[in-house]
């Protein structure tokens, strides 16, 4: 195995996981072989994700502090801020536009009856929150006790505290030089741990994909095939065309070169369905394979993990139109504009809310008067769709770091 590169090992592990998952699905859930295989896969997959989450918060904390301190020292902070936020808004806006256009053209849910999903609707309680309440909760989640945020894994609060601490270290100058050096050395140690964890990636990814493939409800997928197809198709189109085109026009990097350097992170995102859990791998790919400077990567990518959600925004917009079609409501142009804005804000604010995905979806539905309970229809297919949208979210973070680096160092 040592003679085979890690990238190749991950690809082989992914293929093995998909094939084993199909085999277990064919045997059926009642088979002893399937139950034993899923139990072992659950242990391995959980171990891999837990290891990634173990280093997540220390990695975010140190990379943001070091990145901000180095950027401020080179007087690049303002340009990086502008480029990063501009890129996030641009790409999420394009993703939302693509999703809404496809949903208006293909009309998912038009041929289905809401009565088909009555059991799901009756057994589901939506955690309802108005847009104003959501915004207040989001602002509250930005500024938390840093010790509690570190202990609870609240990534957004950790990012904000690390940003402020990094700026304070720069303003303090030489007086706090030893603390900055300590953070730099701690970051090096965490990256060493990430390298060790990545040796388990082929087995962890294989186990996670095996579980995903083996446990899907094919009957429900057939019922919702049009909606699933539109979400996956537009999300993949955004990841294969829109983001690579922006990258090529900005930096001149070809899509093939980018995907070759980013594939470890993309496959890990596909398997884990978590941008946060994938963050250690994303930073590793950006710095080591795509040659993004640590200052830029350490700032843009952790921030993007909490705020840059192209796939999530697209999904929530298409889902809103799908549910509107199911209940027989035709959304006006103004209502779709509200969906556009709300989905963007909800996607950016998602990490600050417990059960983030479902709460933010409810916010989008409530903004245009759609029944919040209808998200119960989406729950059975959400896990499958989450794999693709997470992969595009992570791709957007890496593309963003390359674009911001090019724009920052432009003459």
FENHUJO-V884784 format. One record per backbone hydrogen bond with DSSP energy under -0.5 kcal/mol. NH is the residue of the N-H (numbers start at 1). CO is the residue of the C=O. If there is no record, write none. Layout:
nh:co
NH:CO
NH:CO
This chain:
nh:co
4:1
9:5
10:6
11:7
12:8
13:9
14:10
15:11
16:12
17:13
18:14
19:15
20:16
21:17
22:18
23:19
24:20
25:21
26:22
27:23
28:24
31:28
35:31
36:32
37:33
38:34
39:35
40:36
41:37
42:38
43:39
44:40
45:41
46:42
47:43
48:44
49:45
50:46
51:47
52:48
53:49
54:50
55:51
56:52
57:53
59:55
60:56
61:57
62:58
63:59
64:60
65:61
66:62
67:63
68:64
69:65
70:66
71:67
72:68
73:69
74:70
75:72
76:71
77:71
80:76
81:77
82:78
83:79
84:80
85:81
86:82
87:83
88:84
89:85
90:86
91:87
92:88
93:89
94:90
95:91
96:92
97:93
98:94
99:95
100:96
101:97
102:98
103:99
104:100
105:101
106:102
107:103
110:107
112:109
114:326
116:113
117:114
118:115
121:117
122:118
123:119
124:121
126:124
128:126
134:130
135:131
136:132
137:133
138:134
139:135
140:136
141:137
142:138
142:139
143:139
143:140
144:142
149:145
150:146
151:147
152:148
153:149
154:149
155:153
158:154
159:155
160:156
161:157
162:158
163:159
164:160
165:161
166:162
167:163
168:164
169:165
170:166
171:167
172:168
173:169
173:170
175:172
176:173
177:174
180:176
181:177
182:178
183:179
184:180
185:181
186:182
187:183
188:184
189:185
190:186
191:187
192:188
193:189
194:190
195:191
196:192
197:193
198:194
199:196
200:197
201:198
203:200
204:200
205:201
206:202
207:203
208:204
209:205
210:206
211:207
212:208
213:209
214:210
215:211
216:213
218:216
221:217
222:218
223:219
224:220
225:222
228:224
229:225
230:226
231:227
232:228
233:229
234:230
235:231
236:232
237:233
238:234
239:235
240:236
241:237
242:237
243:238
245:241
246:242
247:243
248:244
249:245
250:246
251:247
252:247
252:248
253:247
258:254
259:255
260:256
261:257
262:258
263:259
265:262
266:262
267:263
268:264
269:265
270:266
271:267
272:268
273:269
278:274
279:275
279:276
281:278
282:278
283:279
284:280
285:281
286:282
287:283
288:284
289:284
289:285
290:285
292:286
297:293
298:294
299:295
299:296
300:296
301:297
302:297
303:299
304:300
305:301
306:302
306:303
307:303
308:304
309:307
313:309
314:310
315:311
316:312
317:313
318:314
319:315
320:316
321:317
322:318
323:319
324:320
325:321
326:322
327:323
328:325
329:324
331:329
336:332
337:333
338:334
339:335
340:336
341:337
342:338
343:339
344:340
345:341
346:342
347:343
348:344
349:345
350:346
350:347
351:306
352:349
353:350
356:353
359:355
360:356
361:357
362:358
363:359
364:360
365:361
366:362
367:363
368:364
368:365
369:366
370:365
374:371
375:372
376:373
377:374
378:375
379:375
380:376
381:378
382:378
382:379
383:379
385:381
386:382
387:383
387:384
388:384
389:385
390:386
391:387
392:388
393:389
394:390
395:391
396:392
397:393
398:394
399:395
400:396
401:397
402:398
403:399
404:400
405:401
406:402
407:403
408:404
409:405
410:407
